[in-house]
Amino acid sequence: MASSEAKSADIRDQHPLWDRRNAAGRRAMLTEILAQVSHEALQGDTLEAVLQAIVDCVARRLPVTIASIILLNDEGTHFVQEVWSGRLDLALPGALPWPVTLGAAGRCVRSGEAQLIADVKGDPDYVPGNGEVCSEYIVPIRHRGRLHGVLNLESTRRDFFTADVRTVFDAIANQIAGAIHLARVVRELEHANHKLEQLSMSDGLTGIANRRCFDQRLAEEWQRHVREQQPLALLLVDVDCFKALNDARGHLHGDECLRELAALCSGGVRDGEDLVARYGGEELALLLPRCDIDSAMRIGEHLRALVEAKAMAHPDSTVAPHITVSIGISTVRPNETLSSQALIAASDRALYAAKQLGRNRVLAGTVAGA
């Protein structure tokens, strides 16, 4: 039985391109493979695709039964991802994530040194991934002192991992480290750019969308509603007698009132659909896709009542001893002959009329040309 298993392993690991070459030919082949790995490290749309191409190249061109790259978490305490290729089924030493206290791969991480295991059966830390494996070479994947994981090579041959072979695998590990580092730099840059984009679209005082974000979203929603022929509503909300509030209580108090108003507006809209933005000064805008005039009026009146019920002190108001708001509303079914500015103008006229009629009220306007 043992002899048939050994024969099976030998057949599985036959590799004519390697076996027929002398020492010089094998060194040339290793150099070619290193160049190919360097090329693969620059290809691929994702890091996983790059790593998969590298292990596929190694397993295809060399008598390596299993080639795998096992990545660590940021803390370096657990293996969290494995990409592998080979001619044998591979079993992990436990479900991912698994700790670096386990196995020869863990020993490689703990020591920071490459691990050559000429006979896996005699190694106290070896955790069998496949019973046919005889030898293993594990290399740290390190970039500028940061350990990203290990390159793990397994063979059914006991004499494969010569000094020349190990030197090339050491170099491949360095190539992998560079690819991982580059991918992480790109990911961090994308995250930073996304954060900058979010900041550029947010109002620094209230945390809601700013005017730039509002203008962009209005243009997008306008075109979408032209196609879908759905009603689009706009509410302009203005704090009554806000200048008197700032003059009497100070700008810090006024800022706090604006933050509270922004929170009230945000709490009354549909997540992912409606937009609440600071339109300018003490004026907020609510852009409501697929919203008719009746629904918009209900939302506006509900918001006006919420602000009044909040009873934020405003002793210098000519309307009430607390903060109140006036709201102008308009809705329209956008079409190619209308401009989005017509919607803004109609809401602005309605807001002006609400203030002229005594403030603390909601009025609807008509979009000219609709």
Sequence and secondary structure as in RCSB ss.txt:
>XXXX:A:sequence
MASSEAKSADIRDQHPLWDRRNAAGRRAMLTEILAQVSHEALQGDTLEAVLQAIVDCVARRLPVTIASIILLNDE
GTHFVQEVWSGRLDLALPGALPWPVTLGAAGRCVRSGEAQLIADVKGDPDYVPGNGEVCSEYIVPIRHRGRLHGV
LNLESTRRDFFTADVRTVFDAIANQIAGAIHLARVVRELEHANHKLEQLSMSDGLTGIANRRCFDQRLAEEWQRH
VREQQPLALLLVDVDCFKALNDARGHLHGDECLRELAALCSGGVRDGEDLVARYGGEELALLLPRCDIDSAMRIG
EHLRALVEAKAMAHPDSTVAPHITVSIGISTVRPNETLSSQALIAASDRALYAAKQLGRNRVLAGTVAGA
>XXXX:A:secstr
 HHHHHHHHHHHT  HHHHTS HHHHHHHHHHHHHHHHHHTT  SSHHHHHHHHHHHHHHHSS SEEEEEEE TT
SSEEEEEEEEESS    SSSSSEETTSHHHHHHHHH S EEES GGG TT   S TT  EEEEEEEEETTEEEEE
EEEEES SS   HHHHHHHHHHHHHHHHHHHHHHHHHHHHHHHHHHHHHHTB TTTSSB HHHHHHHHHHHHHHH
HHHT  EEEEEEEETTHHHHHHHH HHHHHHHHHHHHHHHHHTS TTT EEEEEETTEEEEEEET  HHHHHHHH
HHHHHHHHHHT B TT SS SB  EEEEEEEE   TT  HHHHHHHHHHHHHHHHHTTSS EEE   TT 
